[in-house]
Amino acid sequence: MARLPRLVVPNHPHHILQTGNDSQLVFRDDEDYQRYLAWLRESAKQFKVAVHAYVLMPDHLHVLATPSSAEGLAHTIQRVGRYYVPWYNAKYKRSGGLFQGRFKTSLIDADKYFMLCSRYIESNPVRSGLVAEASAYRWSSYAHHAGIRPDSLIVDHALYWALGNTPFQREATYIELNARAISQAEMAVVDAAVLKGWPLGSDQFKAQLQQRAQRQVLPAKRGRPFKIKLAS
């Protein structure tokens, strides 16, 4: 089946995934993480992309972000790569590509899935066995949301602000949310969406998105042509 073109809709959150070639390491020491985050901060600011959550794992990374334009995400990730990959190759005396193909992205129905995606991203180090709890991992946005230390990369989403009337209330509520285990079913839908480039949302959200985008946003049924019914 042909790969669908990447779907990016301005002013909606997107879950971004980028992995190392053949699962090779893309971050080896503290300097690597720091350099990538610095370039991500600069690039997101330049292209007006609001980063809401992230995690940098040794062999891949996740970002939850809202672009202000259709091109913002691609420009941001591409700019980071133009700086980070040559720097990394020179440091480790290697050549060639570092990341596996183009980055993957899934447009998110914020009301239904934003908080789940944020928790999914920030709990990745725990699921992978790198740390016992999210607060112990340095290279994610969890510490910012939990009130442990501020992160200038993060632009808090309205749904995070809605967790409480004060910073303390928001942080306490977020910590409580993250204490709840993400179910296998929840992880499966988030995984499938970002790996296959599908939007993550309710049936109504997907239908509205399809009409708005005037293009296919999900795989067509096998053997049947895809048609969009235009509004009269």
N, C-alpha and C positions, 0 to 999 in steps of 0.2 A: 504494500500500500504506500502511495506517495506521501511524503511528509508534508503536513500542513504548514503554510507560511506562519511565522511567529506572529502571534496576536498581541498587540500592545494598545491599550486604550488609555489616553491621558486621564489623570486625576482618579485612577483606580489603583489599588495596591496590586502588586505582582510578586509572586514567589519565584526567585531566581536560583538556579543551581548551576555550578560550574565544577567540573571534575578534572583531575589530572589524567594525562594520557596513560592508559593501561593501569590506572589507579596508582601511578607513581606519586611520590611526595611532591607537594607544591609549596609546603612550608616546613622548614627543618629546624629553625631556631627562632628565638625571640625577635631578632632583627627582621627576619622575613615577614612575620606577622605585622610588625610595626610599620614596615615599608608599605605593605599592601594596604593597610588601613589608612595610612597617610595619603596615598594616591587615590584611594576610594573617596575619602573625605573631600579632597580637592576636586575630583572629577564630578562627584554628585552635586557639589555646589555650582560648578561651572555650567552643568547641563540641567540644573533645576530639578534634580531628583531627590525626593525626601526618603531617606533611609530610616525605616522604623525598627528593624531587627536584623541581626546577622549572627553567623557563627563561622569562624575559620577553623576547619579541621585539617589535619596533616595532609590529606589527599583530596580534599574538595571543600567547597564553601557554599553557604546558603545566604541569601539576602532577601528581605521583605521590604519592598520600596514602592513609592508612588511617583511616577514621572509626570511632569507637567506638559510633555509633548510626546508624540508617537515615536520620535527618534531618540528621546532622552536616555532610555535604558541602554540601547545599543551603543550610543556614543560614550556613555559612562564606562561600561564594561570594556569597550575597545580601548579607550584612553588608558585605563588602568593597565591593561595588558601590554600596551605599547611601552609603558615605563617599566612595569614589573618583570616581564619575561626577559628582556635583554639584561636587566640588572641581575636577575636570578641566574641566568646562564653564565654571565661573567663571573659571578661569585663562586659558582660550583663547577666552573670549567666544563660546561656542557653546551650543546647547540640544539637547534630545532625547536619545535613547538613544545609547550609545557602543558597546556590545557587540551582536553579532548573535544575537538570540533567547536562548534558555536555553543554559547551558553543556552540553557533550557529555561523556559519561563512558563508560568501558569498565572493567568489573570484570576484574581480572587474576589469572590462575593464577600465584601467586608463584613456585613452584618452577620453573616452565618459562619464565616471561616477565618476572619482576621486573627482573633485571639488564639484559635487552634494552631494556625500557621506560626505565629510568634512563639508559642509554647513548643511546638514541634522543632523549630529551628534551634531554640536555646537549650533544649533538653538533649540535643544530639550527642554532646560529649558524654552524658550520663548513659545513654543507650549504648554507646560504643565502648563503654568501660574505661574511658580515660580519667574520669573523676567519679566520686561517689554522689556529688550533688552539683547542680548547675552553678552555684555561687563560687565553686572552687576552680572553675575554668576561666582563664583570663581573656580568651579571645572570642568573646561573644558579648551581646548586648544585655545579657541577663543582669549583670551588676548594675547597669544604669536603671533598668526597670524596677529592680528590687531596692533601690536607694543605697547601694553599697558605694558606688562612685559614679559621678556624672561622665557622660560620653558625648563629646562635641559632635560626633558623627551622627547621632540619633536625633531625628525629628519625631517627637511623640505624635502618634495618630490620635484623632478625636476619640476613638474607642478606648484608648488607654486613659485619656483624660476623664472619660466618663466613669472610670472605676471608683472615683472618689472626689470629694470637694477639696481635699488638701493633698500635698505630696505624700504625707504619711499614710493617708487612707488609700491612695492609689497603689503605693508600694506594698502595703500590707495585703491588699486584695490580690495584687499580682502574684505575690509570694504564695498566697493560699491557692490560687488557680494552678500554679505550677507544681504544687504539692500533689495534685491529682494526677494519677497516671493516665497517659494517653492510650486509648484502647488500640488493639491491633486493627480494628475496622477503621478507626480514625486515621491511623498511620497509613493504612493501605490506600485510602482515597487521596490523601495528600501526596503520597509517593507517585501514584498512577498519574495524577494530574500534571505534576511538574516533569516527570520523565517523558510523558507523551505530548506535552504542550497543550493540554486541555484546560479550559477554564474550570475553576473549582467553585461550585455554587449550586443553588437550587435549580430545579427545572425551569421555573419562571425566570430566574436570572439568566440562564443560558438562552432561553427563547428571546428575551428582550435584547440580549447581547447580539444574537444572530441577526435580528432585524436591524439593530443599530449599525452593526458593522457591514451589513449587506454582503456577507461572505460566509463561507462554511467555517464553523468554529469547532465542530466535532466530526469524527470520522463518519462518512456516509455509510449507510447500510450496504452490504456487499450486493452487487448486481443491480442496484437501483440508482438512477441519476439523482444528483442533489439539486433541488430547486429552492429558491427563496421567493416567497410570496410577498410582492411589494404592496405596500399600503395604497389604497385607492384614494 
